[in-house]
Amino acid sequence: MNHILADGQSAWHFMKSWAELCKGKDFITIDPIWDRSIIEEDDPTMDQYSLKRITSSHLPYTYDSALQEIVIHFSVKAVAKVKQEANSNREDGKTVSSYQALCAYLWKLITLARNLAPEETTGFNVVADCRRRLEPPVPSAYFGNAVRILTATSTAKDLEERDLSYAANLLKSAIDECTAETIRSHIHRLKENGYSWEWRANDVSVSSSVHFPVFENDFGWGKPVAGRSGFSNKTDGKITWFPGSEGGGSADAEITLNPTDMQRFQKLVTSSAVVGYVLYILPTAVVEAA
């Protein structure tokens, strides 16, 4: 499903509905909501937005065969360990979520693996669901795109030398700034200027979510074994998240890097205080976090 049509929330709504029909249901449990005026009071049409301005240069969804991919499985225990470390030096009383902690952990390790100069800047681009952040909140069944890309930035030196709570705090601050007011302002800019986003060489970007209902989609041949994405839209420094098959808050991360950085990254992961040992490695390079 192309992202022009729907975001991750809607894509998994579609998958779950499809699975229900495949198992013989006469109707789906949750009907999609198509009403665009829920988000924008002017009842926008696609012509008012940036689709008419999109050219092939805006769609770099091709696969670089030189890239390598690793899949890391974070067990429930590993997730708890990362979250504890990310919250170890917080003074504001606010807790970093498990997801924010995992993203911060991988941002830090990928930056170390890239061996950047101390003064170089790196960003972490995270996708935030705007539905529950709008006022009033938008129903989860809203079908379409209701997400924003938010970016946290740091120098390589700070990210590498400071503890995990530093990176986690940067991510949390960026996400916390996604409010109803800033979302409305973002929609206005989209209508005025169209969509524009530039991939930067030192950035790490994330898509999908550990919260999507991957394992609720039984098409009639049993529970899914795992969630994985295809080869499209993979770039150097791309992380794609899925919930882990064991449940309980476990998580899988698909990570794409160039071969040189991937070698260093695997060494960092397997020697990390958080990831104590490798349980298994498949031809697709799957590493399990203890």
C-alpha atoms as one frame of an Amber mdcrd trajectory, in Angstrom:
protein
   0.000   0.000   0.000   1.486   3.342  -1.052   1.845   5.929   1.705  -0.013
   8.447  -0.466  -3.160   6.453   0.297  -2.759   5.710   3.977  -0.499   5.739
   7.008   0.460   2.751   9.137  -2.591   2.945  11.371  -4.899   2.782   8.352
  -2.808   0.124   6.600  -3.183  -2.251   9.539  -6.890  -1.383   9.799  -7.178
  -2.529   6.180  -5.178  -5.715   6.847  -7.276  -6.614   9.879 -10.531  -6.023
   7.972  -9.281  -8.102   5.040  -8.358 -10.949   7.396 -11.829 -10.859   8.977
 -13.507 -11.250   5.565 -11.119 -14.040   4.590 -12.224 -15.990   7.672 -15.875
 -15.790   6.626 -17.241 -12.732   8.420 -20.042 -10.950   6.580 -18.853  -7.509
   7.673 -15.786  -5.950   9.222 -15.641  -5.042  12.907 -14.642  -1.394  12.459
 -15.774   0.657   9.460 -13.242   3.156   8.094 -13.979   6.865   8.465 -13.390
   8.782   5.234 -14.521  12.232   6.345 -11.540  14.572   5.796 -13.302  17.459
   7.552 -12.568  15.724  10.857  -8.987  16.898  10.495  -9.409  20.025   8.401
 -12.565  22.064   8.849 -12.446  23.311   5.257 -13.329  19.801   4.061 -10.223
  19.541   1.882  -9.939  17.562  -1.306  -6.746  16.092  -2.658  -6.556  18.903
  -5.236  -6.046  21.393  -2.412  -3.114  19.442  -1.082   0.280  18.613  -2.443
  -0.487  15.501  -4.516  -0.734  17.594  -7.666   2.783  18.900  -6.978   4.408
  15.494  -6.512   6.827  14.479  -9.246   9.092  11.467  -9.591  11.782  13.363
  -7.676   9.548  13.240  -4.600   9.239   9.458  -4.712  12.688   7.937  -4.099
  11.137   4.599  -3.134  13.761   2.420  -4.768  15.958  -0.307  -3.333  19.721
   0.122  -3.060  21.088  -3.393  -3.467  24.339  -2.382  -1.738  22.550  -1.882
   1.571  22.470  -4.603   4.208  19.653  -5.354   6.621  19.719  -6.720  10.156
  16.751  -7.666  12.335  17.118  -7.245  16.094  14.612  -8.839  18.426  14.259
  -7.070  21.773  12.813  -9.416  24.380  10.555  -8.092  27.127  13.564  -8.149
  29.459  15.734  -6.219  26.983  13.048  -3.565  26.448  12.766  -3.059  30.205
  16.544  -2.762  30.474  16.742  -0.121  27.730  13.844   1.855  29.224  15.416
   1.817  32.679  18.701   3.140  31.296  16.939   5.853  29.269  15.148   7.095
  32.395  18.134   6.838  34.736  19.110  10.518  34.870  15.833  12.343  34.309
  15.096  15.252  36.621  11.770  16.519  35.268   9.711  13.629  36.611   8.512
  12.668  33.130   9.052   9.117  31.908  10.465   8.213  28.523   8.342   5.501
  26.891   9.717   2.108  25.897   9.430   3.076  22.230  11.307   6.351  22.719
  13.983   4.521  24.699  14.458   1.874  21.985  14.681   4.535  19.272  17.249
   6.491  21.307  19.275   3.322  21.878  19.464   2.530  18.145  20.139   6.170
  17.200  23.125   6.170  19.523  24.517   2.857  18.244  24.008   3.691  14.557
  25.796   7.022  15.055  28.700   5.232  16.747  28.831   2.737  13.871  28.985
   5.536  11.308  32.155   6.909  12.884  31.138  10.545  12.293  33.361  13.508
  13.080  32.545  14.959  16.532  31.097  18.184  15.126  28.880  16.504  12.525
  25.137  16.691  13.069  22.799  13.732  13.056  19.018  13.720  13.194  16.435
  11.150  14.210  13.198  11.333  12.218  10.227   9.768  13.948   6.664   9.469
  12.650   3.960  10.583  15.092   0.269   9.685  14.828  -1.716  12.926  15.049
  -5.145  11.370  15.689  -5.096  11.410  19.477  -3.130  14.659  19.606  -5.744
  16.763  17.844  -8.528  18.545  19.742 -10.973  16.929  19.752  -9.126  13.648
  19.138  -9.679  11.971  15.766 -11.085   8.412  15.882  -8.514   5.679  15.314
 -10.667   4.452  12.385  -9.931   7.629  10.388  -8.578   6.240   7.101  -5.840
   8.171   5.332  -2.723   9.983   6.443  -2.737  11.577   9.872   0.951  11.528
  10.732   3.824  13.988  11.009   7.579  13.527  10.753   9.319  14.993  13.797
  13.083  15.419  14.077  15.486  15.446  16.996  19.051  16.596  16.298  22.412
  16.332  18.025  26.108  16.507  17.328  27.783  13.135  16.996  30.039  13.969
  19.952  27.142  14.599  22.353  25.211  11.572  21.188  28.204   9.269  21.525
  29.665  10.573  24.792  26.541  11.323  26.820  24.346   8.635  28.317  21.219
   7.156  26.772  18.915   9.486  28.690  20.325  12.422  26.667  19.217  10.925
  23.337  15.917   9.759  24.813  15.172  13.248  26.139  15.813  14.782  22.699
  13.327  12.373  21.141  10.727  12.891  23.839  11.005  16.683  23.513  10.521
  16.511  19.733   7.473  14.267  20.092   5.972  16.355  22.918   6.030  19.394
  20.618   3.510  17.650  18.357   0.395  19.319  19.759  -2.994  20.188  18.265
  -1.737  23.719  17.600   1.453  22.657  15.803  -0.468  20.032  13.796  -2.941
  22.677  12.569  -0.031  24.905  11.632   1.574  22.011   9.750  -1.640  21.361
   7.794  -1.760  25.044   6.827   1.833  24.899   5.550   1.017  21.777   3.520
  -1.870  23.564   1.839   0.250  26.624   1.096   3.555  25.035   0.107   2.991
  21.349  -0.545   4.984  18.494   0.980   8.736  18.864   1.285  11.163  16.740
   3.220  14.872  16.183   2.639  16.783  13.068   3.592  20.110  13.959   5.224
  23.080  11.601   4.990  23.706  11.299   8.741  20.077  10.890   9.760  18.287
   7.880  11.158  14.611   7.494  10.254  11.939   5.248  11.676   8.678   3.903
  10.312   5.946   1.506  11.422   5.348   0.911  15.139   5.676  -1.646  17.901
   1.999  -0.995  18.655   0.475  -2.076  15.341  -1.784  -5.185  15.556   0.393
  -7.485  13.456  -0.568 -10.671  15.280  -4.305 -10.034  15.162  -4.371 -10.724
  11.428  -5.288 -14.354  10.859  -6.325 -14.943   7.243  -7.372 -18.513   7.992
  -3.992 -20.214   8.108  -3.021 -19.314  11.675  -1.380 -16.561  13.685   1.438
 -14.656  11.933   4.983 -15.731  12.767   6.452 -12.228  12.539   5.994  -8.832
  10.912   8.439  -7.797   8.182   8.517  -5.107   5.483   9.487  -5.396   1.823
  12.492  -3.997   0.023  10.831  -0.709  -1.014  11.599   2.551   0.774  14.765
   1.244   2.437  17.555   3.771   2.929  20.838   3.959   4.803  19.830   4.439
   8.439  16.220   3.255   8.147  14.548   1.467  11.080  11.236  -0.362  10.652
   9.520  -1.491  13.870   7.189  -4.395  14.547   5.866  -5.921  17.772   7.731
  -9.070  18.803   6.051 -12.436  18.416   6.358 -13.232  22.119   4.109 -10.276
  22.986   4.314  -8.479  26.311   5.959  -5.399  24.819   8.765  -7.198  22.963
   9.856  -5.627  19.674  11.577  -6.337  16.354  13.650  -3.720  14.545  14.634
  -4.004  10.880  17.705  -1.827  10.340  19.265  -0.958   6.975  22.851   0.316
   6.696  25.714   0.338   4.229  28.033  -2.698   4.552  30.899  -0.914   6.326
  28.680   0.644   8.974  26.722  -2.597   9.340  29.860  -4.493  10.328  30.608
  -1.989  13.081  26.956  -1.872  14.132  26.718  -5.633  14.641  29.813  -5.569
  16.842  28.380  -2.727  18.911  25.028  -4.469  19.332  26.476  -7.789  20.423
  28.905  -6.146  22.885  26.351  -3.739  24.350  25.579  -3.821  28.061  21.917
  -3.948  27.071  22.242  -6.663  24.450  24.303  -9.276  26.214  24.494 -12.066
  23.643  23.313 -13.332  20.266  20.744 -16.110  20.426  20.583 -16.768  16.698
  21.700 -15.388  13.350  19.850 -16.259  10.156  20.939 -15.530   6.553  18.948
 -12.312   6.858  21.076 -11.360   9.895  18.690 -11.644  12.815  20.105 -10.755
  16.226  18.167 -11.249  19.448  18.519  -8.928  22.403  18.487 -10.749  25.709
